[in-house]
Amino acid sequence: MSESTIARMGPATMRLGVRKADGPPQDAMRSLAVSTRAMLEVIGLVTVVIWLTLASVPDLRGPVAQLGSGMWAALTDKVLASPADEDTDTSDADVPRIGQAVVLDPREANVAQYLARRYHVADDAVRVMVAAAQYAGNEHRVDPLLVLAVMAVESSMNPFAQSPVGATGLMQVMPGVHGGKFLDRSPEIGPLDPIANIRVGSEILADVIRRGGSVERGLQLYVGAGNLSDDGGYATRVLAELDRLKLAASGGVAAALAAGMRADTHAVSDAAESPNSVSAQLPSAPLARKAHAA
């Protein structure tokens, strides 16, 4: 019984031995790994000796230190950078964000101060709007102060304003007409994002000015009065606000505020004299939101 068992196991054992012989011997792999490690240690030791030798020479210490720091910086940058970081689009890295602290130059800071006081909006929020208008104006090649003037007349700097015909947000963008421009948002939600609204509104404003051939004509198109003989004084109000913004930017914040108060007083007087006009039904013409199809 013992002999037959041995006889049956013999071929199997032999076959297993043949299969093991097909792959590389473990001893050879171990020897290769040990040799590679030893070679790397030798290379590292030689490198250290060379660096120490060079560094010991007074005239070479400065160049060696600069070279070493440069190599270290390049190595650490490469190691710390992930593939996702390399593929990330940084084209919008400088776009202002709500809740983000922004740094304004003195002219922009004056404009923000004027708008915050005139329209009773939190200073930090207005600073972001001013920075966003600056970015969008440069992006679409339209005067950032004109963008802010349109915002002021359209919504009184209220990012959640909505007109009776559905124009929404700071620049009163029509979601049904321009909702597709909010690429990452739905047409209903996108216009309520202040930064997105400013970018899309600035794009529309730049387009109508280009098509109209002038700022005045572009404003008429923006308010939806392109086919009408009268835009209800819309362009005049925007351009007047633009002048006040320029005055504030130059340092005349108090003078711009006083001019705004006078304009409001005149608007109320004009509305009182014409009780049947649209302006008479609004609290203050310069502060009213225009119901238009941008």
C-alpha positions in Angstrom: 0.0 0.0 0.0 2.8 2.3 0.8 4.6 1.5 -2.4 1.6 2.1 -4.6 1.0 5.4 -2.9 4.6 6.4 -3.6 4.2 5.3 -7.2 1.1 7.4 -7.8 2.6 10.5 -6.2 5.9 10.3 -8.0 4.7 11.6 -11.5 2.7 14.4 -9.8 5.7 15.5 -7.9 7.7 15.4 -11.0 5.2 17.5 -12.9 5.1 20.1 -10.2 8.9 20.3 -10.3 8.7 20.9 -14.1 6.2 23.7 -13.7 8.3 25.4 -11.1 11.3 25.2 -13.4 9.4 27.2 -16.0 9.6 30.5 -14.1 12.8 32.4 -13.0 14.5 30.9 -10.0 13.8 32.7 -6.8 17.5 32.8 -5.9 18.2 34.6 -9.1 15.5 37.2 -8.5 16.8 37.7 -5.0 20.3 38.1 -6.2 19.2 40.7 -8.8 17.4 42.7 -6.2 20.4 42.7 -3.8 22.7 43.8 -6.7 20.4 46.6 -7.7 20.1 47.9 -4.1 23.9 47.7 -3.7 24.4 49.7 -6.9 22.0 52.4 -5.9 23.6 52.7 -2.5 27.0 53.1 -4.2 25.6 55.8 -6.6 24.1 57.6 -3.6 27.3 57.5 -1.6 29.4 58.7 -4.6 26.9 61.6 -5.1 27.1 62.6 -1.4 30.9 62.6 -1.6 30.9 64.7 -4.7 28.5 67.3 -3.2 30.6 67.4 0.0 33.8 67.9 -1.9 32.3 70.7 -4.0 30.8 72.4 -1.0 34.2 72.3 0.8 35.6 74.6 -1.8 34.8 78.2 -0.8 34.4 79.5 -4.3 31.9 76.8 -5.2 29.7 76.9 -2.1 27.3 79.6 -3.5 26.7 78.0 -6.9 26.4 74.5 -5.3 23.8 75.8 -2.8 21.8 77.4 -5.6 22.0 74.3 -7.8 20.9 72.1 -4.9 18.0 74.3 -3.9 16.8 74.5 -7.5 16.9 70.7 -7.9 15.1 70.3 -4.6 12.4 72.7 -5.6 11.9 71.1 -8.9 11.8 67.6 -7.3 9.3 68.6 -4.6 7.0 70.4 -7.1 6.9 67.4 -9.3 6.2 65.0 -6.4 3.6 67.2 -4.8 1.7 67.9 -8.0 -1.0 65.4 -8.7 -2.3 64.5 -12.2 -5.6 66.2 -11.3 -3.8 69.4 -10.6 -2.0 69.3 -13.9 -5.2 68.8 -15.8 -7.2 71.5 -13.9 -8.3 74.5 -15.9 -7.0 77.6 -14.1 -8.5 80.1 -16.6 -11.1 81.1 -14.0 -8.7 81.1 -11.1 -9.0 84.9 -10.7 -12.8 85.2 -10.9 -14.1 86.8 -7.7 -16.3 84.6 -5.5 -19.0 85.4 -3.0 -17.6 85.2 0.5 -14.1 85.7 -0.8 -12.0 88.6 0.3 -11.1 90.8 -2.7 -8.4 93.4 -3.0 -9.4 96.6 -4.8 -7.3 99.4 -6.1 -8.1 102.9 -4.7 -10.4 103.8 -7.6 -12.4 100.6 -7.3 -12.5 101.0 -3.5 -14.1 104.4 -3.9 -16.7 103.0 -6.3 -17.5 100.3 -3.9 -17.9 102.8 -1.1 -20.3 104.9 -3.2 -22.4 102.0 -4.2 -22.6 100.6 -0.7 -23.8 103.9 0.7 -26.1 104.8 -2.1 -27.9 101.5 -2.4 -27.6 100.4 1.2 -25.8 97.2 0.5 -23.1 95.5 2.7 -19.7 96.8 1.9 -18.1 93.3 1.5 -20.8 92.2 -0.9 -20.4 95.4 -3.0 -16.6 94.9 -3.1 -17.1 91.5 -4.7 -19.6 92.9 -7.2 -17.1 95.7 -8.2 -14.3 93.1 -8.6 -16.6 90.9 -10.7 -17.7 93.8 -12.9 -14.0 94.6 -13.4 -13.2 91.0 -14.4 -16.3 90.7 -16.7 -15.7 94.1 -18.3 -12.2 93.2 -19.2 -13.3 89.8 -20.4 -16.0 91.2 -22.7 -14.3 94.5 -23.5 -16.9 96.8 -22.0 -16.3 99.5 -19.4 -16.6 98.0 -15.9 -18.2 101.2 -14.7 -20.8 100.9 -17.3 -21.6 97.4 -16.2 -22.0 98.7 -12.6 -24.2 101.6 -13.8 -26.5 99.1 -15.5 -26.6 97.0 -12.4 -27.5 100.0 -10.3 -30.3 101.1 -12.5 -31.6 97.6 -13.2 -31.7 96.2 -9.7 -30.4 98.7 -7.2 -27.5 96.2 -6.6 -30.0 93.6 -5.4 -28.9 90.1 -6.7 -32.3 88.6 -6.1 -34.4 91.3 -7.9 -37.0 90.1 -10.4 -39.1 92.2 -12.7 -42.8 91.5 -13.5 -41.7 89.9 -16.8 -39.1 87.6 -15.2 -35.9 89.6 -15.7 -33.7 88.3 -12.9 -30.7 89.3 -10.8 -28.2 92.2 -10.7 -28.3 92.9 -14.5 -31.9 91.7 -14.9 -31.1 88.9 -17.3 -34.1 87.1 -19.0 -33.7 83.4 -18.2 -36.1 82.4 -21.0 -33.9 84.3 -23.6 -30.3 83.9 -22.2 -30.6 81.0 -19.8 -28.4 78.9 -22.0 -25.5 81.2 -21.3 -25.3 79.9 -17.7 -23.4 76.8 -18.7 -23.0 75.2 -15.3 -26.4 76.2 -13.9 -30.1 75.8 -14.8 -31.7 78.8 -16.5 -33.8 79.4 -13.3 -30.9 79.2 -10.8 -28.0 80.7 -12.8 -29.3 84.3 -13.0 -29.5 84.3 -9.2 -25.8 83.7 -8.8 -24.4 87.3 -8.6 -21.1 86.5 -10.3 -22.7 84.5 -13.1 -25.3 87.1 -13.6 -22.6 89.8 -14.0 -20.7 87.8 -16.5 -23.7 86.9 -18.6 -25.1 90.4 -18.3 -21.8 91.9 -19.4 -21.6 89.6 -22.3 -25.1 90.7 -23.4 -24.3 94.4 -22.9 -21.1 94.1 -25.0 -23.0 92.4 -27.7 -25.8 95.0 -27.9 -23.3 97.9 -27.9 -21.5 96.2 -30.8 -24.7 95.6 -32.7 -26.0 99.1 -31.9 -22.8 100.9 -32.8 -22.8 103.1 -29.7 -23.3 102.9 -26.0 -26.6 104.8 -26.1 -28.1 102.6 -28.8 -26.7 99.5 -27.1 -28.5 100.5 -23.9 -31.8 100.9 -25.8 -31.3 97.4 -27.1 -30.4 96.1 -23.7 -33.6 97.4 -22.2 -35.7 96.0 -25.0 -36.6 99.4 -26.6 -34.8 98.8 -29.8 -37.9 99.1 -31.9 -39.5 101.9 -29.8 -39.1 105.6 -30.3 -38.6 106.1 -26.5 -36.8 104.0 -24.0 -38.4 105.8 -21.1 -35.3 107.6 -20.1 -33.4 104.3 -19.4 -30.2 105.2 -21.3 -30.2 108.7 -19.7 -30.4 107.2 -16.2 -27.6 104.7 -16.9 -25.3 107.3 -18.3 -26.0 109.7 -15.4 -25.1 106.9 -13.0 -22.0 106.2 -15.0 -20.9 109.8 -14.6 -21.5 109.6 -10.8 -19.4 106.4 -10.7 -16.6 108.1 -12.5 -16.8 111.0 -10.0 -16.7 108.6 -7.1 -13.7 106.7 -8.7 -11.7 109.9 -8.9 -12.2 110.4 -5.1 -15.4 112.4 -5.1 -17.5 109.9 -3.2 -19.4 112.5 -1.2 -20.0 114.6 -4.3 -21.3 111.5 -6.2 -23.7 110.7 -3.3 -25.0 114.2 -3.3 -25.5 114.1 -7.0 -27.4 110.9 -6.6 -29.7 112.4 -4.0 -30.5 115.3 -6.2 -31.3 112.9 -9.1 -33.6 110.9 -6.8 -35.4 114.1 -5.7 -35.9 115.2 -9.3 -37.2 111.8 -10.3 -39.8 111.9 -7.5 -40.8 115.4 -8.5 -41.2 114.4 -12.1 -43.3 111.4 -11.1 -45.6 113.5 -9.0 -46.2 115.9 -11.9 -47.1 112.9 -14.1 -49.3 110.6 -11.9 -50.2 108.4 -14.9 -46.7 107.6 -15.9 -44.9 104.4 -15.1 -42.4 106.2 -13.0 -45.1 107.6 -10.8 -46.0 104.0 -9.8 -42.5 103.3 -8.7 -40.8 104.4 -5.4 -37.9 106.1 -7.1 -37.1 106.1 -10.8 -33.3 105.7 -10.6 -33.8 102.9 -8.0 -36.6 101.1 -9.9 -36.1 97.8 -11.6 -36.8 98.1 -15.3 -39.0 95.3 -16.7 -37.3 94.5 -19.9 -36.2 91.6 -22.1 -32.5 91.9 -22.2 
